[in-house]
Structure formats: structure tokens, C-alpha cells
Amino acid sequence: MDKKLISVVVPTYNEQENVVPLTDTLVKIFSEELPEYNYEIIFIDNHSKDNTKALIRQICSENPNVKAIFNARNFGQMRSPVYGFKQAYGDCVVRLNADFQDPPSLIPTFVREWEKGHKIVIGIKEKTEEGFFMAFVRRQYYKFLRKITDIGHIENFTGFGLFDKAFVDVVRNIHDPMPYFRGMVAEFGFEYKTILYQRPNRRAGKSKNHFYTLYDVAMIGITSYSKVMLRLASFLGFAIGGLSFLVALVYFILKLVHWDWFRSGIAPLVIGVFFLGGVQLFFIGLLGEYVLAINSRVLDRPLVVEEERLNFNVRPDPEPDPAGSEPPVEQGA
């Protein structure tokens, strides 16, 4: 009986301190703990500026089980990992980051749960060594996202996990130039098994996340899966309109009853103008986020543009359909 193939997809960007130790760790895990499986490690590099690409080239030359995709430029932390995920044709696919914050030691546990029949096995952060403020913001974001969307978003899930080829095929057929992988798992995934783990700090190097990238990810999650925020503008508009009418009525009555000494003053007018201006600007900005999301999807650009591939000598083809026609191979998306 042929061995099952496990694909490990690792997105990289300026990870020169981590790619070699990570490869050594993964090879050791498959040789010592999972020898009954074949494996492939797929690095998808998002146009690194340091020595990452050279190190990956060296690794690929030494180990044919290691493959690489080099992007022509940086396409962002949302698009590149999903594209790499689509290029994996193993019986299951493990997705993890290169910085050791997703512990490779959990892969054997994922595989055992997969063999029990779970098509998706995901790692959930039980504890994290990040600062209190960021941990608090993340918790509140996930709670907020669950309340405003129709699908059950998975709290403290970063994308780290094992996914059966049946789910990988689902993702492969989704043509979304702004993919939100966590939302895909929650919306299109099968029943999943969760494995709790404590997420450590990066082994080496600096985090590529900052306020703008985290904000971008958060807004993609909201605009992709929520109608509530836009409808909130209508609800709030009705509420403020009704409140304004009541305030105007009270002022009118007071002026009629106390004509000589009642003065409304300019303060309520100024406060009202600034309040309404703030509300309008907030929802104009929110509407702009939705328009941006629509524009990106209408343009339907490819997820990434490849510059080079290594060790992809023969790419597995999808199963032919019952009619005998082969499905088209996706190019750049």
C-alpha cells in the first residue's frame, strides 16, 4: 500500500533565522514520529528582502521533498499563504508559520486525530506570551465578529492546523482575491477537532505584523462576513432622527411656556453638529471599506504572480470529472 502524503505549507517573509531550523525540525518529526507517511514541505516566499530565498534554494537542492514558490513581489499576508495552500496536493495539508509560534511538535497529534476521521484538526491558542493589551484586543475582536456575522468564527484560531484534501479542494475552487482563511474554515469547513496549545514568542526575527496589517485583516473579516455594520447606519440614523425630533419638541414647548427667559443657547447646536459629523464620517469610512472589498473582488486579480518554482517537477493533477473532461488548472489564483 502506498504511503499517504502529508503536505506542509509554510509562508515566509524575511525568515532567514528560522527556515533552516524549521526544516530540520519537520524532517526529524517525519523521520522519527511519522515514518509511515510521505511528506513534502512547501515554502511560499512573499518576496523576502533578506537571505531567506537563498537558504530555501539550498534546502531544496539538498532535499527533494522540500519545494518552493517565490513570488514576484510581496502580495500581503492574506493572499500568499492561501495561494500556497492551493498548491498542496497531499492527502492532508498542514499549515503553519515559519517562526515556531505554531509548534511543529503538534503535527503528530494532528495526524492521529485526522486518522480517527476528523477532516479538520486546528490548533487553538489557550495561552499566549503576547502583551496583555494585544491579547485583550484580539479577544474582543473575535467576540465582536461572532456577534455581527452569520457564521461561527473560531476564537484564537490563526490558521494553524491540519486539513483533509476534501477541504483543500473546496478552498482551491474558491476564487477570492481577498481570501480570509479563518472565515473559510468556519464557513466551508467540516466538523473540526480543536487542540489547545500555548503559543510561544517568535524563535527569532521580528514580527511582520503592525497596526495597519492587523487592521487590514480585521476589516477583511468584517466586510467579508457581516451585513450588520451597514444596517447599523440605518438603525442609528432612525434613532438619532427620532431623538432629534423629541429634543426639538421639548425645546419648542419650553420656549412657548417660558418665552421671556428661556434661551436654548448655541451649545446644543454645536454638540449636535459635531456628534452627527462624527457618526457620518465613521459610516462613510465603513462604507468605503465595503466599496474597497467589492472593487478588489470585481477586478478579480490573481492571488500572486510566481517568479519561480523549485522541485515542482511533476504537479499532481486533480481527479477527472465523471464526464471525462479534466478541470482547468488554476493559474496564479
Buried (B, 14 or more C-beta within 10 A) or exposed (E): EEEBBBBBBBBBBBBBBBBBBBBEBBBEBBEEBBEEBBBBBBBBBBBBEEBBBEBBBBBBEEBEBBBBBBBEEBBBBBBBBBBBBBBBBBBBBBBBBBBBBBBBEBBBBBBEBBEEEBBBBBBBBEEBEBEEEEBEBBEEBBEBBBEBBEBEBBBBBBBBBBBBBEBBEBBBEEEBBBBBBBBBBBBEBEEBBBBEBEBBEBBEBEEEEEEEBBEBBBBBBBBBBBEEBEEBBEEEBEEBEEEEEEEEEEEEEEEEEEEEEEEEEEEEEEEBEEEEEEBEEEBEEBEEBBEBBEEBBEEEBBBBEBEEBBBBEEEEEBEEEEEEEEEEEBEEB
